[in-house]
Structure formats: structure tokens, C-alpha cells
Amino acid sequence: FDILDEDARIYYTGSQFVSTASSSSSSATVTLSATVRDITAETGDAAYDPLAGDIRNARVFFKINETNQQFGPFTPGLVNAADLKTGTVTTNITLDIGASDSKQFTLSMWVEGYYTRNASTDNEVITISKPIGDFITGGGYIITSNVTGLIAPKQGVKNNFGFNVKY
């Protein structure tokens, strides 16, 4: 018989918006953090199976797509010592926006080891901005519902957005 990796789900819990230290600096420290869960902790997921693993056997990776920087592997620490299904990983990285006042980066996350998960739907957008006057920026995500249109997204998936406005 075949031995298969456990399914996992990963959720970004780190910084989505970070300012540089001053209006003349171009780099910022970004805290990347994710919660990773064994599929048995996900009620209602189509991939659910009743056989739980130990999430500490997972290995989590982060990648900044625009710069091709990869970080990891990270071993999840348990959120609750009595629950082997849910863990978390955290690391700090430095990103540089160069001469821009603000820049967005796409973060990919995936899980390997005794677990597997690699889905672009888990990607996040991180915005880094200089703290300057006459300038606003922001972003986030929405979970799609009641989708329509010529090129409609899938129902119930995360769609990231960001904006920059300069006077």
C-alpha cells in the first residue's frame, strides 16, 4: 500500500502592511507568520479525513514572488500542547522598495514534510510604504460571494486588493 502525505491547510497571520523607518529609508522588517492545520481540524473541507497526524512533522516555506526570496523550512510549534493538529511558524525578513513610495509583494506559502499543501489561493499581498505626507495606501482581501461578470472569480475564494493614492 502507498503511504501518502497528510493534507494541511495554511493561513497567513503575519503583517500585511508595514512602514519603512522613515521617509528616506527604503527597507522594512516584515513579520511573516502562518498557522498550519492538519486536515482533520478542518470541518467541512472536501479533503477531510479522520486520521490525524502531528502538525510538528510539517515544514512550512515562504516565498516573495517578485524577488524570488525563499524562507524556510520552518517547523510549526503547537498553539496548544494538547492539540497536535494546529501549529504556527514565524520569521522576520527585510524587504526593500527601492525608490518607490510604496510597493506590494506577493507572498506564497506552502507545506511539505509529512504534510502537503501548495495552493495559490493561500497567497497574500504585503504592502510596504514610506511614511510620507499627502499619501495614503492600504489593502486587504475579500472572500468572494455572489460572483457574476464576464470573468467572474470562483465563489468563496480570497481576492487580494491594494491601493496607493498620492496628492
N, C-alpha and C positions, 0 to 999 in steps of 0.2 A: 504494500500500500504506500501511497505518497504521503509525505509529511509536508504540510503547507504552512506558510507564514500566517499568523493571526492578522485579521483585519483591524485597523485602527482608524480613528478619526482625530484630526488635529485642528486646534482653534488658536488663532493668534490672539495674544493678550498683552502684547507689548505696545510701545509708543507708536502712534500714528502721525503725530505732529511734533516736531522738535525745532527749537530755535537755535541758531548759532549763538556763541557767547557775546557777540557784539555785531554792530552793523558793518564792521570792517573785516570780520572773520568769515571764513567760508566753510569751516568744518564743524560738525556737531557729533556728540556722542549719542547714540541711539540704543535704547534697551530693547533687544529682541527677546520675546518671551512667548511660549506656547504651552497650551495644555493638550496633552495627548491621552486618548482614552481607548481602552480595549473595546471592541465592538459589542461585547456583552453589556457594557454600560450605556449603550445607545438604544433606548427603547424606540421601536418603530422604524429602525433603519432596515432597508431591504437586505443588507449583508449580515444582519444579526445571526449569531449562532450561540448556542447555550454553553459552549465550552470556553471558559475564561482562561486567559493567560496571565502572566505577570508583566505589567507595563514597563517594569525596570529592564526588561530584555529588549525594549525598543531602542532605536538610535535615531535621533532627530537631527535634521540638517536644515540650514537656512541658506538662501542664495539671493543676492541682489542682482536681478536680471540685467540691468543696464551696465553694470561694471563687471559682471561675471565673478564677483567675490563669493566664495562659498565658505560657510562656517559650520563646524561640526566634525564628527558626530558628538552629540550630547546625549547623556544617559538621563532619562527622566527620574526625578526624585518624587516620591509619593506625596500626594497632597494630604492624605490621611493614612497613617501607618496600618490601619485596619482594612484599607481598601487597595488591593493590588491592581485595580482596573484604571486608576486615574493618576497621572503624573504630570510634572511640569518641568520645563527647561528654561533657562535664562542666560543671556550673554550680552555684553556691551560691545558695540562696534563703533567705528568712526566713519562717517560719510562726508564727502566734500561736494559742495555745489558749485565750485569754481567761481566765475564772475557773475553768476545768476543771483537774483534776489531771493528766488525760491525755486525749488526743484522737487519733482516727485520721483520716487523709486518704487519699483515693483519688487516685492519680496515673495519668493517661492519657498514653500516648506514641504518637506516630505519625511516619511518614516521608513526606516529599514530595520535590520537586525532580525529578530524573530517575528517582527511585525511588518506590514506593508501598507502604505498609503502614499500616493503621489497624484494629486488632482489639482489642476489649475484653478478649480473653484475655491481652493483654500488660499489662493494668493491674496496678498494685502498690498495696499498702497501706503507708503510712508512719505510725508511731506516735510521738507526741511526748508526753513525760511530765515532770512536775516531780520532782526528786529529793527525795522526802519519805519519812518513816518510815512503817511499818505499811501499805505499799502496794507491790503488785507488778503488773507489766504485761508483756506480751510479745505475740508474734505471729510469723507466718511464712506459709508456704504448703506445700501438699502437691500432688503430682501424682496425680490420681485413678486408681485401678486397681480392678478387680473391683467395679464400681459396681452397686448394687441400690437398691431402695426405690421408694416411690410417686412421688417427684420426684427421680429419680437424675440426677446430673450426667453430662456427656459423659465417656467413657473417655479418659484420658491428658491431661486439661487441668489447668491450675493453679487451685487453690482457695485463696484467702487466708483467714486466720483471725486473730483478735486477742482478747485478754482483758485485763481490769482487775479486780483484787481489792483491796478496801480493808478494813482491820480496823475 
